[in-house]
Amino acid sequence: MEELRFRLVTGTDPDLFEERINRAVAELPKEAVLVDVKFSAAGEGNRTLLAALVIYKLVEPWKD
């Protein structure tokens, strides 16, 4: 069984954060299966820190 892998995405601008998440998911290898995405938002002074933990694992390709 393959181990879980993680990719952390952070940002303070919501639009840029969304772009980063989309890019992180798009760059996953073809043999990756997205397991979960954990999301967090925290106040930091006068701004909000956004974070997402993308959890995935690599699997063997399906063979006919």
C-alpha positions in Angstrom: 0.0 0.0 0.0 1.3 3.4 -0.9 1.9 6.0 1.7 -0.1 9.2 1.9 1.6 12.3 0.5 0.9 15.9 1.4 1.1 19.3 -0.3 0.6 22.5 1.8 -0.8 25.6 0.1 -0.9 29.0 1.9 -1.8 32.6 1.1 -3.4 35.8 2.3 -5.1 36.8 -0.9 -8.2 34.6 -1.6 -7.9 34.8 -5.4 -4.2 33.9 -5.4 -4.9 31.2 -2.8 -7.5 29.7 -5.1 -5.1 29.7 -8.0 -2.4 28.0 -5.9 -4.8 25.2 -4.9 -5.9 24.7 -8.5 -2.3 24.6 -9.6 -1.3 22.1 -6.8 -4.1 19.7 -7.8 -3.4 20.1 -11.5 0.3 19.3 -11.0 -0.4 16.0 -9.2 0.9 13.0 -11.1 -1.7 11.1 -13.3 -1.4 8.1 -10.9 -2.4 10.2 -7.9 -5.7 9.9 -6.1 -6.9 12.8 -4.1 -7.7 11.6 -0.7 -8.8 14.8 1.1 -8.3 18.5 1.4 -8.2 20.1 4.9 -8.8 23.9 5.0 -8.0 26.5 7.7 -8.3 30.2 8.1 -6.7 32.2 10.9 -6.6 35.9 11.7 -3.1 37.3 11.7 -3.2 41.0 12.6 -5.4 42.8 10.1 -5.3 40.0 7.5 -6.4 36.4 7.2 -4.0 33.5 6.6 -5.5 30.8 4.4 -4.1 27.3 4.4 -5.0 24.0 2.7 -3.4 20.6 3.1 -3.9 18.5 0.0 -3.6 14.8 0.9 -3.1 12.3 -1.9 -1.6 9.0 -2.7 0.0 7.4 -5.7 -1.6 4.2 -7.1 -0.6 1.8 -9.8 -2.3 2.4 -13.2 -5.3 0.2 -14.0 -4.4 -2.6 -16.5 -7.0 -4.3 -18.7 
